[in-house]
Each structure stands twice: as structure tokens, then as C-alpha cells.
């Protein structure tokens, strides 16, 4: 009975995967025919089935951009970047979409070391950094064994240095993997879908308006209080706003 259930589960999974492949290809056909709404419908039905990928989010971002819906376009490009942080095409298209927003927000300057850490972290996803770390760990073990069993002094020195270099690189990959995970999962960020929203000094309707943000703006959520959220922009400005209209990444 267990074997039958397992076989049924595998068959259903394969069938669902096949259906999603067909929907993805169907969406691409609609996109080429400039039928962007139909393409969006096909691709979003894949998301509803629980499957997601950088390619799927990227294509959704492109389709929404084509129909001038900037907020969902930015949202899906950002989702794609979470899965493929080093993809230059996603970054370029995201930049094009962000140029269509009303708010021009200049990020706070970072020192050279922080900028290097951030850029390097975004080269790969968490999974790819982790896989690379495993490869270097295996390399360390093999090189250390070669060092241990070698007789020639020159070879022993070479294998010893190479093994610890591999160990150092694996630890570096682990650091970047967890840094990437923290950037994607720990920091709560969201895209504003409402046309505009007032950001106030306190979580009260009568509080002073500090500034106004518009559709497509990316915010970092610092804290929440009932229907209010405290948000922070890339330029350091922060305040309270009604959470309605925000879609968390």
C-alpha cells in the first residue's frame, strides 16, 4: 500500500510539473504575441500551484512592465533577484522599472569594505554559496590526505598550503551564504502598490506627515503596531504608515 501511495504521489508530482511547464511555455507564446495579460495569467497560475523560480518571476516582471504596472514589475524583479542575486539582466530590468517611479531615493553611502561585502554576497544565492562551500570542504579533505601521505617535501608543502587555502575559501563561502540568507530572509522589505502613501512621525492619523512615498517604492519594515508599520527608506528616512498597499517580498 505504501509503495502504491508513493507511486501515486510521484505520478501526481510529475503531472503537475508537466502542466506547469506547459503553462510557462504558453505564457512565453502569449508574451511574444504581445498578449501580456494572458501571459501574466499563465505564469501566475504556476505560482498558485506552489512552484516558483527566478525565470518565472523575471518573466512576470517583464510582462507587468510592458503594461505599465510598475509596482508589480518591481516586485517580481526583486523576487527574481532573491533567487538569482548575481543576474545582470534582472538587475538591468529592475533599474529600468525603478526609473519609472516618482520617488528618487539615493541610498546612504557605504564604506569600501561594506560595499565589497554586499556586492560579493549578491553574486550567488544562499544555496549556491552553500554548494560552493561543500566543494571547497571536499577539496580541503582530499588535499590534506595528499599532504599526509606524500613523501616529497615539496609536494607536502604544496598540498599543505593548498588544503588550508581551500579551507579558508570554504569558510568564506559559508560566511557569504549566511550573509545572503540574512539579507533575503531576516530583513523584511516590501514594495508599495498603492499610488501614494503618507508617512507620519507617529502611528496616529493626527500625527505630522513626515514625507509621502509613491507606487513602486521599496521600503524596509522595522516594526509593526496593529495596522501601522514603521518603515525605513534606503536614504535613511523613516516613519509610520498604514500597512495597506504594501506587499512584502
C-alpha positions, 0 to 999 in steps of 0.5 A: 500500500505504501509503495502504491501511495508513493507511486501515486504521489510521484505520478501526481508530482510529475503531472503537475510539473508537466502542466506547469511547464506547459503553462510557462511555455504558453505564457512565453507564446502569449508574451511574444504575441504581445498578449501580456495579460494572458501571459501574466495569467499563465505564469501566475497560475504556476505560482498558485500551484506552489512552484516558483523560480527566478525565470518565472518571476523575471518573466512576470516582471517583464510582462507587468512592465510592458503594461505599465504596472510598475509596482508589480514589475518591481516586485517580481524583479526583486523576487527574481533577484532573491533567487538569482542575486548575481543576474545582470539582466534582472538587475538591468530590468529592475533599474529600468522599472525603478526609473519609472517611479516618482520617488528618487531615493539615493541610498546612504553611502557605504564604506569600501569594505561594506560595499565589497561585502554586499556586492560579493554576497549578491553574486550567488544565492544562499544555496549556491554559496552553500554548494560552493562551500561543500566543494571547497570542504571536499577539496580541503579533505582530499588535499590534506590526505595528499599532504599526509601521505606524500613523501616529497617535501615539496609536494607536502608543502604544496598540498599543505598550503593548498588544503588550508587555502581551500579551507579558508575559501570554504569558510568564506563561502559559508560566511557569504551564504549566511550573509545572503540568507540574512539579507533575503530572509531576516530583513523584511522589505516590501514594495508599495502598490498603492499610488501614494502613501503618507508617512507620519512621525507617529502611528496616529492619523493626527500625527505630522506627515513626515514625507509621502512615498509613491507606487513602486517604492521599496521600503524596509519594515522595522516594526509593526503596531496593529495596522501601522508599520514603521518603515525605513527608506534606503536614504535613511528616512523613516516613519509610520504608515498604514500597512495597506498597499504594501506587499512584502517580498 
